[in-house]
Amino acid sequence: MKLGVDEQADALYLRLDDSPIVESEEVQPGIILDFNEDNQVVGVEILGVRSRVPLAALRSLQFESV
């Protein structure tokens, strides 16, 4: 799993695996899901992330295992 934050593009991208993306769908404004050939979600892109999360919070991401 990979997580990327592009401050210039104001976007966050979470890639769940490396399978090829065959389709993308904007499920809500600024929320895009990427699907593989088995129709599984393999990526999530969030646009306009600064309006959703304070920039300071993006610079100090915390991960939890449950």
N, C-alpha and C positions, 0 to 999 in steps of 0.2 A: 504494500500500500504506500502511496506517495501523496504528499500534500504540498501544494505550491501556492504562494501568495505573490501576486504581481501588483505592486503598489501603483505603478504607472497605469496599468489597465484597470485598476480598481476591481480586481477579481481574485477569487480563491478557487483552486481546483483540487479535488480529491479523486485520485485514480485508485480504484480498488484492485485491479489486476492488469496484466499486459495484453489481454486478448484484443484483437482488432475491433475498432469501433465501426459499426455498420450503419448506425442510425443515431440521431440526436433529436431530443424533443424538449421544447421549453414548456415545462409543466406549470409554472407560474412566472410572472414577469421577473426576468433576471435569474431564474433557476432552470438550468439545463441539465438533463440527464443524458448520458451516453450509453448506448446499448451495444452488446456484441451480437453475433449471429444466432445465439440461443435466446435472445430477447432478455438477457440478464443485464442489470445496471452495472456498468464497469467504471463509470465516472460521473462526478457531480461538479458542475461549475456554478458558482454564485457570482453574479455581476453586481456592481454597485455595492460592494461589500462594506465600504466605509459608512454608508447610510444604514447598514444593518448591525455593524459591530464597531466599537471604537478602535481606532488604529492601534492604540497602545495594547489592546487585548490581542490583536493579531500578531504583534511582535513577541508576545509571551504566551504562545499556545501551550496548553496543558493537555496531556493525554491520560486517559483513564482506562484501565482494564477492568472489566466487570465479570 
